[in-house]
């Protein structure tokens, strides 16, 4: 009788113990031990987005462009002294914490804007062009 109770208890508790980690809210995700700091992450993302734009503008065939991007991406990780898995874990962590990722991307946009202004000083003082046209009129 006692072993029957243990079996029943085991059958009830096992699924609960397996399902418990799935109940963890994203905001409670543990911080990776090797988390890339926000400022460093913003610099890396700015470099990655610039690299992506350079490769896209290279007009290489898609397979060559992908190979070039992956090689340059690996070089970029090496330059920043971060492994690709550390970067991915950090990006995933910041992605779960949306406010953090928004702040990081605000810094990325600021960094890329400053880089663009340095490259094109004549357009630095002009307001950004509205690519969608004027907003619709409301009555």
N, C-alpha and C positions, 0 to 999 in steps of 0.2 A: 504494500500500500504506500509506503514511504517513497519508493522509487517511482511509483506512478505520479505522485505529486511533483517530484523533481522533474520528471519528463514534461509534465504539463506546464510547470513553471518555466522550464527551459524553452518550450515551444511558444510561450507567451512573451517572454523577455527577449529572446533572440531577435525577432523582427523589430521590437522597440529599440534595442541597442543599435541595430543596423540603420534604422530610420532616423535616429536622433541627430547624427551629423547633417543630414539633409535639411533639418529644420533650422539650421543656423542661418541667420539673416546675413545678407551680403555686407552690411555695415559692420558686422562683427568678425569679418575675415581677419585672421591673424596677420600681423605685419611681418613680411619676410625679414630674416636676419640680415640679408645682404641688400636691403632696399636702397635703390639709387636715390639720393637726396633730390628734392624738387628742382632746385636750381640746376643741378647737373642733368636731370632728366629733361628739363626745358632746352638746355643747350644741345643735348643729344638729338632730341626730336627736331629741333630747328635744322641741325646738320643733316638728319635723315630726310627731311622734306626738301631741303635744297638739293641733296644728292638725287632724290627721286625726280625733281624737276630737270636737273641736268641730264639725267639718263633719258627721260622722255623727250627732251629737245635734241638729243643726239641723232635721232632719225635712224637708229640701228634697227635691224630686224628684231622682232619680239624676243626670240630665243637668245640673241646676242645681248640685247638690252637687259634681259633678266640676269644673264651670267655676269655682265658688268656690274649691275646693281648689287648682286649678292657678294661679289668680290670686294666692291667698295664699301659695302655695309660691314663686312667682316673687318676691313681695315679701320673703319670708323669706330667699331667696338674696341679694337686694339688701341686706337689713339686715346679713347676715353677710359681705358683700362677697366672695361666692363665686359663680362661674358654675355653671349646672346641669351642664355637662359636667365641670367640675373636681370637683364633688360626686360625680358618677357614677363618675369614674375613681378617686377616693379610696375610695369605698364598695366598688368592685370590688377594689381592692388590699387593703383591710382584710379583705374577704370571703375572699380567697384565703389570707390569713394568719389562720386561724380564731382563734388565740389573741388576736390584736390586736382582732378584732371582739368576742370575748367580753368583753375588758376594757372596750372602749368601751360595750358594752351594759350592763355592770355599772354604769358611771357614769351611763348614761341612766336606768336603773331607780332609782338613788339620787337623781338630780336630780328625776325625776317624783314620787318618794315625798315628797321635801322640799316640792315645789310643792303636792302634795295636802295635806300636813300643814299648810301655811300657809293653805290655803283652808278646811280642816275641822279646826280645832284640837281639837274635842271627840273626834274619832276618831283623833287622832294617837297617843294612848297605848294604844289597843286593839290586841290582836294581830290579824293579818290573818285574815279569815274563810276557813275551809277549804271551798271551793266543791264539793269532791268528797266530802265526808263523811269519817268516820273511816276509817283504813286497815283492810283486811280482817284478821281474826284468823288467825294461823297456829298450827298444832298441832305 
